[in-house]
Amino acid sequence: MQPQIRRVGIGLVVAFLAVFLQLNYVQIIAAERIAGNNANVRSLLQEYAIKRGDIVTVDGQRVAFSQPTGGRLRHRRIYPGGELYGHITGFYSILYGTTRVEDSFNDQLLGTSGVITMQDIQDRFLGSGEKGDDVRLTVHSQLQETARAALGANEGAVVALDPRSGDIKAMWSNPSYDPTPLASHEGDAAKEYYNSLDPKSQDSPLVPRSTLRSYPPGSTFKIVTAAAALESGRYTPTSVFPDPQALDLPQTTDDLTNFTNTACTSAGQIDLATAITISCDTTFADLGLKIYPQLTETSEGFGFNEPIPFDIASEPSNFPEVPDDQLPLRAFAGIGQGDVAATPLQMALVAAAVANDGDVPRPRLVREVISPSGGIVDRFPPETIGSPMSPETADQLTDMMVSVVADPEGTGTAAALGDVAVAGKTGTAQTVEGANPHTWFICFAPADDPQIAVAVIVENGGTFGSEATGGAVAAPIARQVMEADREISGW
């Protein structure tokens, strides 16, 4: 009898050990994997039981909030601004996950960021339910609406920021989309809307032109080339260059011509300041050949060739590495063509760096995180992400950019604000053969006390088509944004 009892006892011990090991495996080793399994509905129900925090503009407009449903999934996300903020908030979807601010600040919005507030303690003891933290944007609702209205039906983007702090004041891309249908708990409806947005296309409304599309920056890049020239110590604003009808390109029989297919002046020579004012291609192509190493260093100081540290995903802008046996590409790089590519966000930072005494501000889309009880959980101070030039160089570039707008011969006169000096630069960028050029304008104002920096791109010239220029198409859009910010901020 004793051997039988012993065998039963051993069997029970083995069974208890097996159960113990399985429990430990499930609760400790495999807990995270099991919780993250798409088939595990429990974690989904727990997440949707939380009243996700609001996303609000700097002036208090709610652009995302959670609405009770009365169903198993207790809350549904609503985006009252529709397409106006789609590329900023992103979406929170059962089927398609999270994007943009909804993704970058997911933990804070769910209240799971690890920061414990008095509201959290109150909720747990009194059973008042779980609530996430609110996220306050840097974007101003009126300026965002102005950016949309100014761009109109044109495809492209507008980025406006405070050059001192890096706070994004407005960021609009057209086309856009409404995130609310994607947040629907009705799977078929969400799928139908998602598929209507042509999600696999680079031209999909889901892809923000402001941060995830790069373009040849054209003549707006001449600000970077001029900064490199001045920083090299070899040139000043009064340095004189030949002014040919066409620049002979080395290693080839081809020439590089100006936009007008003529010399920029009738004097046979041109100084650097004038070359900026009237946007002379041959001058900056010549500089691309002469100071290419310095130009590479300076462009990277502005943020090219690296991801911009930003609250949401952005595509790195590109300044190409051009070998010695392809010198013509260095000439094209000097005028922002060839393989140079930049996002509107990047070009807004170029303008902001000039305005900010040579320092590139870190762009911010979120100002602070706020607990359900109204306390500040987190706040994000200004930072600098690069210093491509000295304050002296920035001052010299400011004077030259003011001439672009103020001089009757300048290319950016359509951005003038009357009694306020505007510093700007136009760009008309050639694209693929047979396509109309993209039109650009970058600027900041007031020139002597900068409050706002703006970058505008209108794809393929908008309604102007092949006759489009940055001065005619993009500069008036930037002016409307600056005028609105002046009224809002009182500068």
C-alpha positions, 0 to 999 in steps of 0.5 A: 500500500505504501508504494502506491501512496508514494506514487500518488504523492509524487504524482500530485507533487509533479502536478502541482509543480507543473501548474506552478511553472505554467502559472509563472510562465503565463504571468511573468515570462509570456505575460507581455506577449500574450497581452499583446496578442491580437486575439486577446480581446481582454486588453482591447476592452481594458484600453477602450474602457479608459476615457482617452485624454483630449487633444486640444489646440493652444487656444483651447479648441478640442480636436480629439476626444473620447465619446461614451458608446454604451457598448463593450468598447466603452469609448469611441474617438471623435475628431471635431475638426475633421480634415483640418487636423488629420495630419496632426492628431492622426487617428486611433483605430481598432483596425489601423492602430495609431498615428501622429500625436495619437501614436507619439503620445499614446501612453500619456493619452491613456494615462499609462505614461508612468507619471502618477498624479493625485487624480490617478489616486482618486480614481483608484480609491473612489472608483470614478473610472480611468482617465488619460491625460490631455495633450495641448498642442502648440497649434493655434486654431485660427492660424490653422484655418488661415493656412488651409484657406490660403492654400485653397485647392492647391496641393501642397503644404504650409508650415508656420512656427515660432523661430525662437521656441520652435512651436508649430503655430500651423501645419496644413497639408492638402489633400488631407483626411478626416480621422473620425471614420477610421475610429469607427467601431464598425469595421466595414465602414472604417475599411471602406473609408480607409480604402477610399484614401488610396493608402498604398499611394505616395499621393494618398491624403494619409501622407502629410506633405508637410513632413513625409514628402520631400521636394527639390527646394529650388532657390529657397536653398540659396539661403543655405548656399549663401550661409555656407559662402559667408561661413567659409570666410571667403565671401561677404555680401559685397563679394563680386561674381561673373554674371554670364548668360550661362555657366559652363558646367565642368566635365560636360559640354552642357551649360546651366542657364538662369530662369530667364535664359539671360544674364541676371544683370547687364553689368557683367558682374553681380554681388552676393546680396544682389544675387539673393535679391533677384535669385541669380542661378549662375551665381549659386551654381558657381558657389556649389562648385567652389564651396561644396565641402562647406555647403555639405557641412552647413546643410547638415547643420540645418538638419539635412541628412538626419531625421529631425527630432520632432513629436511626430514622424518626419522624412529626413531631407537630403543633401547629396554626396557628389563625387569628384567625377560628377561636378555638374551635380555640385552646381545643381546642388548649389541652387537646390536642384539635382538630388537635393530634397527637402520637406516643408518642415525642413525649409521652415527651419532654414528660415527659423535658423536665420531668424534665431541668430543662427540656431535651429530650434527643435520643432515642437507640436506639443506644448504640455501634457495635462492631468485630468485634474488640470495639473501639468504632467509634463512641459517641453522647453525650447531646444536647439538642434543645430548651429550652422552659422554665426549670429553675424552671418544670420544678420547678413542673411536677414538683410539680404532676405529683406531685400528680396521682399522690399526691393522693387526688383526682388522676387518676393514683393508679394509677401510685403506687409506694409510697415513690417519688414519681412525677410523672405526667399522665393523658389521655383523648382523644376521637377520631372521632365514635362511637369510644371515646377513646384513653387516655394516661399520661405520667410520670417517676420518682423525681420528685426524681432521675428515672431513667425517663420513660414514655409509654403510649397504649392505643387506643380505651380497650382493654377499658374501651371508652367508660368508659376513662380514662387513669388507669384504663387507661394509668397501671397499664401505666406503673407496671409499666414503672417497677417493672421498671426500678426492679428492673433499675437499682436506684433 
